[in-house]
Amino acid sequence: MSYADLDIGFGRKEDVMDRRDILAERPVESGRGFMPGVSVNPSRVLFTAGLTGRGPDGNLVAGGMGPQARRTFERLQAVLSRADARFDNVVKQLVYVTDLEAYNASGRAERNKFFGARPASTGLVVRRLADPAMLIEVELVVDLGGSPGGKPLLEKYNAENHGGDFYQGVIVNGGRLLYLAGQVANNPDGSVAGIGDWRRQAEKVYENIGHVLRAAGATSASAVKETTWVLSIDSWRQGGAPVRRDFYKGDFPASTLVEIPGLARPEFLVEIEVIAAIA
């Protein structure tokens, strides 16, 4: 007997979240200790892109971590405002920094000026962000509440003109959320495609993402949030970014790109995690 069958503090069986495991029928998936995709059904949720301390002119604000953190949350505030939301509606925050001591010394205090209620939060120290001078990047998940009735499934928007291949905010109105495991350049037999080849690995990663999306009845246009971890941002921009543009065909999700020192296997150059929405 499971907890879902018991009429106790866990709630009645009909109140349990509707979870569906998504398994693309390929040999490589069968022996892993995780599902390649899981879908759930929310009400209305906003996903923001990872935003940084760029000023209105597109350049990073001067002064180091404190000013960059302040500007980051000012930009996020503009994205929230477009969705009639506030920082108190944030349920999850993910903070990437390149200098933890600087964040603890001045960045955290700037962040606290914007939040009343504390969201669930994760902080990670990364090797590099999109610009080598960037010290902080923050993304949010926001509970918008209200009824999704009469609204389109996805509302993708920008709060400012930024020129990048992403939307700053994506609202999901009802439907189901599909969480994909991080996808890497695995072939069906478990071998690694394109060792040392950024373009080939990008092609294989997006091919694998496509397999899971289709298994759930979704397409690339269904993606609402993408997080990309790479060993080299410069190499990704040369070899991987064109593949990404071809995959999304202009209908980009909110996204975050960070450089890290390593992935699960030394042959992997990139790993991409996607959240999608389906009706």
Number of C-alpha atoms within 10 A of each C-alpha: 5 6 13 15 13 12 10 10 7 12 13 13 14 9 9 12 11 11 13 14 15 19 18 20 11 11 11 14 16 12 7 8 7 12 15 21 23 20 20 16 17 18 17 19 22 27 28 29 28 26 23 27 28 19 15 13 9 11 9 19 21 12 8 18 27 24 17 25 28 22 22 24 24 18 21 23 16 17 25 24 13 13 18 10 18 20 19 14 21 23 17 16 17 16 16 24 24 20 17 18 11 16 21 12 11 17 22 16 14 19 17 13 10 15 15 11 12 14 18 11 12 10 12 13 14 18 17 24 21 16 12 10 12 20 27 29 24 21 24 23 22 24 19 22 13 9 11 17 10 7 11 13 18 23 15 19 18 17 17 12 10 14 8 8 16 25 24 29 29 26 24 26 25 21 18 21 23 27 23 21 18 19 20 25 27 18 17 13 10 11 12 16 20 19 14 11 15 23 20 16 26 26 21 20 26 23 18 20 24 16 18 25 29 13 14 20 11 18 19 19 18 23 25 30 27 22 19 18 22 24 19 17 23 13 15 23 15 12 18 23 17 14 22 20 14 11 19 18 11 12 16 24 29 27 24 23 19 21 19 18 12 15 15 9 9 8 17 22 26 25 21 21 19 24 22 25 29 22 14
